[in-house]
Amino acid sequence: MTGNKRAVIAINSFKYAIAQYIARYAVAMNGIDAIVFTGGVGENQINIRKGICNQLTFMGVEIDEDRNNIRSEEKLISKDYSKIKVYVIPTNEELMIAKETEKLIK
């Protein structure tokens, strides 16, 4: 098996695992109102978000491809009629680490 095929399998497995986690939490919480993508992958990987959401259509998740075509921008990326809203919300991990470090020092 070539490296490219292995990479595709790994990415597909990642998307499937994340979709499973979301579905499990939805069951545990008796439903969800929104899905939020954040952090490096969540903010920047358009195809990862799309792949995860496409596996959650059974829950009423409907992603809008035009809205999803963004990186590191706070935005609603689901269709208006999606039963579950999907957002991208950028993070600033460095700022949070600095704030927590400041708390420890004081």
C-alpha positions in Angstrom: 0.0 0.0 0.0 1.4 3.4 -0.9 1.9 6.3 1.5 -0.9 8.3 -0.2 -3.4 5.4 0.3 -2.4 5.1 3.9 -2.8 8.9 4.4 -6.4 8.7 3.0 -7.3 5.8 5.2 -5.9 7.7 8.3 -7.8 10.9 7.4 -11.0 9.0 6.8 -10.6 7.1 10.1 -10.0 10.4 11.9 -13.2 11.9 10.5 -15.2 8.8 11.3 -13.9 8.7 14.9 -14.7 12.4 15.5 -18.2 11.9 14.0 -18.7 8.9 16.4 -17.6 11.1 19.4 -20.1 13.8 18.4 -22.9 11.2 18.0 -22.1 9.6 21.4 -22.1 12.9 23.2 -25.4 13.8 21.5 -26.9 10.6 22.9 -25.4 11.1 26.4 -26.8 14.7 26.5 -30.1 13.7 24.9 -29.5 16.0 21.9 -27.3 18.9 21.0 -27.9 22.4 19.7 -24.6 23.1 18.0 -21.3 21.7 16.9 -18.3 23.9 17.2 -15.0 23.4 15.3 -12.0 25.1 16.9 -8.3 24.6 17.3 -5.8 24.0 14.4 -7.7 21.3 12.6 -11.2 22.6 13.4 -10.4 26.1 12.3 -8.4 25.4 9.2 -9.3 22.1 7.6 -12.4 22.6 5.4 -12.5 19.1 4.1 -12.2 17.6 7.6 -15.1 19.6 8.8 -17.1 18.7 5.7 -16.3 15.0 6.1 -17.3 14.9 9.8 -20.5 16.8 9.1 -21.4 14.6 6.2 -21.4 11.6 8.5 -23.9 13.4 10.8 -26.6 14.1 8.4 -28.8 11.5 10.1 -28.9 13.9 13.1 -30.0 16.8 10.9 -26.6 18.3 10.4 -26.5 20.2 7.0 -23.3 22.0 6.2 -23.2 24.8 3.6 -20.2 24.3 1.4 -19.9 28.0 0.6 -20.0 29.0 4.3 -17.6 26.2 5.2 -15.0 27.6 2.7 -13.2 29.6 5.4 -10.2 29.4 7.7 -9.7 30.8 11.1 -12.8 33.0 11.0 -15.7 32.9 13.5 -18.7 31.9 11.4 -21.8 29.8 11.1 -21.1 27.1 8.5 -24.3 25.1 8.5 -27.3 25.7 6.3 -30.1 27.8 7.7 -32.4 24.8 8.0 -29.9 22.5 9.6 -31.4 21.0 12.8 -28.0 21.4 14.5 -26.0 24.6 13.9 -22.4 24.2 13.1 -19.8 26.9 13.8 -16.1 27.6 13.4 -14.7 29.6 16.3 -11.0 30.4 16.3 -8.9 29.9 19.4 -5.9 31.7 20.8 -4.1 28.9 22.7 -1.0 31.1 23.2 -3.0 33.8 24.9 -4.7 31.2 27.2 -1.4 29.7 28.1 0.0 33.1 28.9 -3.0 34.0 31.1 -2.8 30.7 33.0 1.0 31.2 33.5 0.3 34.7 34.8 -2.2 33.2 37.4 0.4 30.7 38.6 3.1 33.3 39.0 0.8 35.7 41.0 
